Every structure is written in C-alpha cells, then in structure tokens.
Amino acid sequence: TTLGGVLSLIPGMPLQAPGLESAQQVSLRSAATTSAASSDLAAFGTTIVLDGVPLSNNTNLQRAPSGVYGLSGAAGAGIDLRRLPASTIERVEVIRGVPSARYGDLTQGAVIVETRAGVVDPDAAVQFDARSWDASLVAGRQVFHTQTVSANADVARYLVSPGITGDQALRLTFQLAHRVGFGAEQQGDPRLLLDTRLDVSHLREDRQIRPEEQTQYMTWNHQWMVRLSNRTRLRLGERSRLLVTLSLDRESQQSYWQQNQTSGAMPFTDRLTAGQSVGHFIAGQYLARLTLDGAPWQVYGRIEAELHGSWLGFDHGLLAGAELRREWNAGPGYDFDIAQPPQISFDGVQGFDRPRPFSQIPPLATSALYADDRLTRVLPGNLLLSLQAGARLDVLNRGTSWTSSVRDALLEPRFNVELGVRPWLRLRGGWGQTAKLPSLDALYPSPSYYDLVNVNYYANDPAERLAALTTFILDPTNPDLGFSQAAKAEAGLEAAAGAAARSAG
C-alpha cells in the first residue's frame, strides 16, 4: 500500500506489515539496531527523490517532549513513506552503493521514484482486509497532438485496533500532471519538453478518548503536503540536453496531545529570559494539553547540462549541474499552558519546557555544484568496461540566503567501475564521499531552562504561599555543526542465472 512495502522487495530489507498507524522509513545498508534513535538516524541519511525533486525532512520539528506518547513525528529521522502510495508508482530505482555526484544530502543511499504520467490506460483498483481498505484510480490521455494530461488518486483507511477502539489512520493523495512538447521530434523526443505536476497528500491519525479510561488521553496527527514542480528538458543536439528542475513544497504538520496529570505542589515560572522572579505553584490533578504546529517550506532549483560524445575510444556521458535549496519552518510551533505542562518531572533545578515558535528559527540555505562523467568502452575479448567519476561541492550557508557567508563546505569525490566479463557476469567496485545536511532541530535546538528554587513555601492558606526562582538558560547550539560525512566503498559481482543467463548468452 505504500512505498515502504515496495522497498521490502529489495534483497536484505526487512518486511514491513501493511498499515498506516505509525511512520514508515527506509534505511539502506545500515547495521541492524534495537535503538530507535540509531535507526531513525540511519533512515535520515537515505534520500527519497520523487519525480526529480528530493523530498526533505530537514525542517520537521514535530518532536514531543519526554513522557508524551502518541505523537508520531519523524523529526530528525527519514522521510515518512506512508504518504507515497504504491498504486501511483511507475518505477523505483534504488542506489545502495556509491551514488553519482548528482545526488546530495545523503549518507546511506538514494531511492529514485517516478510516478505514472503521460498516456496511461485507466486503471481502478480496490483492495481490503479486516483492518484496511485502499482504492486507487490512475488515468492519462493525450488531449492535443503534443500534450498529455494524467491524474493519480488514492484513498486508504486503516483501523488501528478494530473492535476495541475507534482509532484509525487515513491517507488521501492526488496528482495532476501535464506534459507538453514543442519543436521537431527526434525518435519521439520533442526539442523542448515541459513536465508540470501538482501533488497533494493528506495523512491523519486519530486516537480518540475511550470513555472507560479516566486519563482523558487523546491524540491526533494531521499532515498536508502540496508540491508544485516542473521539469524542463531542452534538446541541444543529437545527444545533448539542458535540464531545469524547479519545485515549491509546502507542508502543514499539526499534532495534538492531552492527558490527565497528577503532581504534588511544585513551584514554576514562565520566564523566557534569565533572572529571578516570583513563582507560582502547580498542584493536584489537571488536564495537560500540548499542540505542535509546524509549517515546513522548501524552494528547490536545479540546472543541468548533459553532453554525450566520443573521446580516446570511450563513449562519454558528461553531466554538470548546480543546485539551490532553501528550507524553513513557519509554523506557530510548540505550545502549551506553562501552568499545566505536559511533563511533571521537576527536580528543583531542571525546569519545565517553555513554548517555542518555529517561525523564529532561521532557514536553511544550501547550494551545490557537481560534475560527473560516465565512460564506456568495449575492450578486446568482448569485455565491457564502464567507468564513472565525478565530484560534488556542497555548501551550507551561515545566513538565510545563498549569498551569505559559508558555514560549512565539503568536496565529495565519487568513483565507480564495472567490468562485464561475460554477458551474464559483471564485476563492480566503487568508492566515494557523501554528506548529509543537519536538521533544523540540530542546528537550532530548543534552549534548556534551569529554574533554581530559592524559596518554596506552600502554606495551607493560599494567601501565604510564596515561591521565588532564579532562571538560568543554556543554549545548546553548536556553532561549528556542519555536514555529517561518510566514506563509502563497495566491491562485488552480479550474475544472471537460469533463463536470464541463457537469454544473455
């Protein structure tokens, strides 16, 4: 039902039970671990490229405080694959080894996804079982001689605990694609091709109050994503092209949590600056409520030139490009009533969390230059040699624009070699450097508040009660934080057996 299920077909990948009640992520070639934090970090290093545009989770700030359960955010982790239905996928390419210099913001590999577009025969499907149902419709037709319009729609519903609770998860996705060509065609390829897509997806989880429980526990998570993207391809000759990719992504990530809490008489202060103040008291039972409201944005642009030709007996496929990306979170943020905090642990020094607006966090501005050459040649003995060498320069800016000073920069050389010994046997090897951007949460972590209690007098008479606290604020921001780096190397062979080998022979 999701891209996560499709990726379970990769050798060595664990199978995932179908369902929409929790985040689904993929981590390529990472060591098995029982630590959720380690697996999330590995998934964070696997990039998902959808219709030529990388999906990003760098500005996801839906992180719940300790002791709060049920908020299924994926902050600091990989892309949630639930929002990509399997029914709309045309092709998936998985790069587990050393990727070409074209792909950045990764350490664990890349998953390249193309959705169905162009002329597509109408295809409607429904699948269901005791816990879920999924309905999809895909269709595309030629409206003029040089234009096609297609649409993909998918609706899925999943019951978390049927017969026990009314908790459920719902996914809605829709894509409208328009493709138009101009100029003389060469083997069905027009001189200028414009491919424009509008993607809309909605994912929600609702866990309702159960009347038999007294905790008043309830939580829900709602996500919307809208993307407008365009890929333009201009043929510059018989074997050369100019490629331009642009996209604007807007997400809405809303989460809510509530639960009855019981605490003793604890002093608190709502200061947001360091200093001393008269405090108040939290006591008894109260209904704690927490909202997380994020609004990530991403502006992405890439221009590339593909040049093909022959030199020194090799067939060359040269790719050179530049990439710009700007990401930020404009959401109201992390909010609760400080007199009714979601967490009740306070040791007299480490104070309660404070509300935090995400819109005050600076954006991420990054850029990249890259070049990659793929060389192929038939050697004596009918051996096929393929070489691929390239380098990528990633830049993380210190300010909020691409013209601001450089915070970190990394040059990433990458190299692959492949030798076809027989039509059914190939030897492979590769080496390269990759880099992952830090998340917005890691670059600008939430301040830590320390409330040192000076006076704590909780008298029976409310008029006589007195609390005085001194607040200290620790800023955990690391000004030297930059790219996470990884060195990748691989060696291996690929062999075809059975009918595939006889066909190759």
C-alpha angles and dihedrals in degrees: 000000000000141000086260089065091049091052090053085077091070112104110257095018118123117245116249123212111238113256144113102217096101139024118284119209138169129220118188120214097346126144116262113257140175092210113101091205092054094048091047091051092051091049089050088064095057112088124211116208113195117194092336097313122099116235112228134206094174095111098043106126100169093127116147121213120251114284094031112110131184100044100117099200121155098207112159090009139090131295114289103244095197092087092062109076118209092224094071097047118111100177140357124200118190121200108194098162130047109332124213119265089261092079122071141163093058144101104175104046140276137272114206113200127188119188126214114275140145120044107357126167110239109268123183122179138174126190127176145165137173093293107030150019131200128192125186139177127192126178139153135174142177110255099179133010092272103025136077131185123196137175134199123193131175133177122187132176126189129188111215098200109004114202092015107058138003092236111137145163125220132192128191123180133175133176130185116191129188123189125184133173132202133192134022116334125233113199089337093313113118120216092245122028124184118193114185125179137183115200124189125177135171127192124180138174121193123190108181134205113272110217093216091060122080097199092082087221115176134152139171137181123200125183132183126184128186122182130180112190139168133194117194122190123189119188109221098184142327095312107008131088142179115220128195123184124187131173143168117202126191124180135183115204114183125173133174132189133177135173139157112259130193122200141161123247104298127171119232141175131202095211116144093189132056117268145078126299143162108264138210134222135253111202142160127356124339139159109252116208127190131183128191114193117178130173110188120191130191129188112191133181134171134175122191139176122208116199124182129190147118127270132163090355094305127114105229128207106186120189122185126172152152128224134198127189133175122182133178143155116234097178127129086244138199111000140170140138105276089213089058104038121183091232122056101191113113121151096188093265111047102063132205123283118264129223112268128197112217092206090074093063113098119245127254113247117188138165137184142193122199143170129190132180123196114197127190132181139166110234128201111287090040091279115159114217121193123183128182122186130169148137136220129202114204120191127193111197122219095218133047099271138054091250095058124101121290117260096181137351131186133189112213118194116194131188136180132179130188129183122193103210094172132001086259100039131062130175117211140189138166146172133186152133124255133184137202126206116236116246122254087247091057094045094048108023121184115271117255115234122211114191110191110200111227098170128017113173113159104181125183089243107070090213090063097050117114136178128175123184137180114214123212120185124209117199106206094189113135107212091195096055112125141141122348106230131209132183112212128195131169141174129181150116138253121213131181119214137189118001092358091057093047090049091050090049 
